[in-house]
Amino acid sequence: MEILPISEKLKQKIIENQLQEKWLKAKSLFEHNPRHPSLETELLEPKWRGIHSFRLDRKYRALFFITKNKAEVFQITNHYKKI
């Protein structure tokens, strides 16, 4: 499944958090096999929102929507950050 180009804001967040290599690796894995075990791809609750995530590393996850069999990543989040 193809990942659409990400926003400049997300590119900057990836750079600020030194995730460039992890992003490229996870993106490649996802595009070849969205269900690759190391990505831990999942549909988040509530499911009706259609928000999915995959793992960049133990701390960061990419949140995305699927539209026309393409993934649109809209956020990189700290998986363990308390709100």
C-alpha positions as CSV (number, residue, x, y, z in Angstrom):
1,M,0.0,0.0,0.0
2,E,1.4,3.4,-1.0
3,I,1.9,6.1,1.6
4,L,1.0,9.6,0.3
5,P,3.7,12.3,0.6
6,I,3.7,13.8,4.2
7,S,3.3,17.4,5.1
8,E,6.2,19.7,5.7
9,K,5.2,19.9,9.4
10,L,5.5,16.2,9.7
11,K,8.8,16.2,7.9
12,Q,10.1,18.7,10.4
13,K,8.8,16.7,13.4
14,I,10.6,13.6,12.0
15,I,13.8,15.6,11.8
16,E,13.4,17.2,15.2
17,N,12.9,13.8,16.9
18,Q,15.7,12.2,14.9
19,L,13.4,9.7,13.3
20,Q,14.6,10.0,9.6
21,E,16.0,6.4,9.4
22,K,13.2,4.9,11.4
23,W,10.6,6.7,9.2
24,L,12.2,5.5,6.0
25,K,12.4,1.9,7.3
26,A,8.9,1.8,8.6
27,K,7.6,3.4,5.4
28,S,9.3,0.9,3.2
29,L,8.0,-2.0,5.4
30,F,4.5,-0.6,5.3
31,E,4.5,-0.1,1.5
32,H,5.7,-3.7,1.0
33,N,3.5,-5.3,3.7
34,P,1.2,-3.1,5.8
35,R,0.8,-6.0,8.3
36,H,4.5,-6.6,8.8
37,P,4.8,-7.8,12.5
38,S,7.3,-5.1,13.5
39,L,4.9,-2.3,12.5
40,E,2.2,-3.5,14.8
41,T,-0.4,-1.9,12.5
42,E,-3.8,-1.4,14.1
43,L,-7.1,0.2,13.8
44,L,-7.5,2.6,16.8
45,E,-10.6,3.0,19.0
46,P,-13.2,4.2,18.3
47,K,-13.0,2.2,15.1
48,W,-15.7,4.2,13.3
49,R,-13.2,7.1,13.0
50,G,-11.0,4.9,10.7
51,I,-7.7,6.0,12.3
52,H,-4.9,3.5,12.0
53,S,-1.4,3.5,13.3
54,F,1.9,1.8,12.8
55,R,5.0,1.8,14.9
56,L,8.2,3.7,14.0
57,D,9.9,2.5,17.2
58,R,8.9,1.7,20.8
59,K,8.1,5.4,21.5
60,Y,6.7,6.8,18.2
61,R,3.7,5.8,16.0
62,A,2.4,7.2,12.7
63,L,-1.3,7.8,12.6
64,F,-3.0,7.5,9.2
65,F,-6.3,7.2,7.3
66,I,-6.8,4.9,4.3
67,T,-8.4,6.4,1.2
68,K,-8.6,4.6,-2.1
69,N,-6.0,2.0,-1.0
70,K,-3.5,4.7,-0.1
71,A,-2.4,5.7,3.4
72,E,-2.3,9.3,4.4
73,V,-0.1,9.9,7.5
74,F,-1.4,12.9,9.4
75,Q,0.5,12.7,12.7
76,I,3.5,11.2,14.4
77,T,2.8,10.7,18.0
78,N,4.6,9.8,21.2
79,H,2.9,6.5,22.0
80,Y,3.4,6.9,25.8
81,K,2.7,10.5,26.3
82,K,0.0,11.2,28.8
83,I,-2.6,13.7,27.7
